[in-house]
């Protein structure tokens, strides 16, 4: 009996060695694509770079920046002198027209003439007063055709014209205050849009990464389930497991096969989305690379808040809206009365020859002051002022609430980011432990120490831990880039996000 007992132990030891040998083949890679011709191994940084260059969202952000750039350039050009030339070359007229004679009777006279006109003007807006100053020089030529034809010239060698609103709102002054802020807001909005492209890229990238990992897990689980089922058949023949346990393993293998099909479909869908977003060809097969180096550090809320108020478009947006509300009030007040000054001074000459038209010049002066002062408007203009003031108060109240929400969002993001580092470390450790537990559970199942339920639980824990690890990794980068998009600051390299806007708009 003692000998028989030793022989039984040797038999069990031999079976364990056989099962261990079979186990070595169970953890080979799930499989490789038949063709690697169009395979692209893509890191997260490479995906972000491609998205910022090729994605539709990046193109939209660029076009919005170009629009804001040329609007600002137009505003700057409005402050500079404008030189223009206008001419009529020629004006020919041969017609009859009604003419009243000195005695009050009417007759029809014929007109047969050829005219040429030309004017050169330099116009400058006056930002200090809101007026316009124009320097003009013009020449009119008229040739009377028919019998007794003759030429006549009229020249204005120099003429200075001033158009000036009095007591009204100075539109130019307000535009000089608002437009630079609007352009600064647009530049910050462009960088923020690029960061939003980055955030979207991370979402698509990790979706594909998780789908790829799920497919790898499903294939590995299927391979393990098939091998375990084959081993279970042998164990059933020698009576080491029940028929019910054998059927459970067969059912598990079928479930793993269905999960492989579902995982493959999910991978294809997520790969299509990422390819479309990055502007890649449908022939490209993307293999996402799991980010390895994680810069773990803590952020200080007040430092982050300071960077956000310093760089984010929100601060510029608040300033612009305040200015626009004040501008609306000033416009309503200026519309209560309207007085405009128009003055022209210069010289003019007239003669039958070109040279003589520039000699014996005469003074040419026009001064006009026009005004509109309402006597009875039933409080309409006063009401417009009150409406503008009320709208300004509404804007200021909205701004205060938005500032509270903005600060709160930053606080929550900083808290989540700082906590996420610990969550990521826990998920990494849990992933390693769950993998080891699953391997140990397979070995233990082979020697009959645990049942199929414990094995399935270990497998499910392994899969959940792997998915949790990838999810926590995504959360880490998502929180980081959301903070970057609000602060427009790179906390890893300690620099403000900026761009060469002059170069960008030339693309």
C-alpha positions, 0 to 999 in steps of 0.5 A: 500500500505504501508503494501504491501510495508512492506510485499515485503521487508520481502519477499526479506529479507526471500529470501536473508536468503535462498540464504545465507543458500545455499551459506554456502554449496558452499565453502566446500572442493572439494572432497577427494580421495576414498582411502588414503592408498598410499597418501603422503603429501610432503613438498618442503624440503622433495621433495628436500631431496628425489631428492638428495638421489634417483633421476637419476640426483643425481646419475649421479652427484655422478658418475661424482664425483667418476670418478674425485676422482679416477683420482685425487687419481691416480695422487697422487699415481703417485707421490709416490714410486711404488714397483713391482715384475716381474718374468718368472716362468718358461721359457722352450726351446727345439729347433734348431737355426741358429748359425754363427761359427768363420769361417763365416759358419752357422750351426744349434745347439740345445738348451735345457734349463730351465730358471727362472727370477725374478726382484724386482723394486722400481720406483719413479717419480722426480717431480722437474726434470721430470725424473724417478729413479728406484732401481732394484734387479734381479736374473736369473737362467738357467739350461742347460738340456741334457747330461752334464747338469749344472746350472748357476746364474746371479744376480744383487743385486742392480742397480740404473737407472735414466731416465731424459729428458733434455730441454723438458717439465716437464710433472710431474710439470705441472700435479702437478699444474693442477690436484689439481685444476681439482679436486677442480673444480670437487668437486664444480661441484658436489655441483652445480649439487646437487643444480641443482637437487634442482632447477629441484625438485622445478620446478616439485614440483610447477608444481604439486602444481599448477596442484593440485590447479587448480583441486581444483579450477575447482572442487569448480567452478563446485560445485558453478556453479551447485548450482548457476544453481539450484538457477537460475532455481528457480529464473527463475520461479519467473521471477527474471532472464531472460532465456538467463542468465539461459542458460549462467549459464548452459553453465558455469556449462558445461565448469566447468565440462570440466575444471575439467576433463582437470585439473585432467589429468594435475594433473596426468601428473605432478604427474607422472613426480615428482614421476619418478624424485623422484624415488617413486612408481606409487602407491604413491599419492602425495599431495604437501604442499604449502610452508608457511614460506618465509624468506624475505631478500635482497641480496647485489650484491658485496657480492654475486659476492664475494661468487660466485668467491670464491666457484663456479666451474667457478673460478677453471675452469678458472684457470685450462684452463689457466694452460692447455693453458700454458702447451700446449705452454710449450710442443710445445716449448719443442718439438723443441729439445729432449735430453734424459739421461739414466744412470744405475749403479750397480753390477752384479755377475755370477756363477754356484751356487746361493751363488757364484752368489752374490760373486765376484761382478763386476761393471755394468754401462751404460750411454746413452745420446740420442738427437733429434735436427731438422736441417731442418723442414721447420718451422713446430715446430716453427709453432706448438709453434705459434699455441699453443700461439694463442690458449692460447690467444683465451682461455684468450679472451674467459675467459674474456668474460665468466667472464663478462657474469658470473658477469652479470648473477649474477647481474640479478639474485640478482636484480630479487630476490630482486624484487621478494619479493615485487612481492610475497607480492603483489600476496599474497594480491591480492589472498586474495582480489580476493577470498573475491571479488568472495564470495561477488559477489556470494552473490550480484548475488543472490540478483540480484544486478549484472549480470552473466558477473560480476560474471564470471569476479570475478571468473576468477580474483579469479582463476588468482590471485591464480595461480599468487600467486603460480607462484610468490612463485615458482619464489621466490624459483627459483631465490634463489636456482639459486643464491645458485647454483652459489655461493654454499652458503646458505644465509638463514643459512649463511654457505658455502655449503660443503660435506664430499667427502671421505664419498660420494665416498664410497656410 
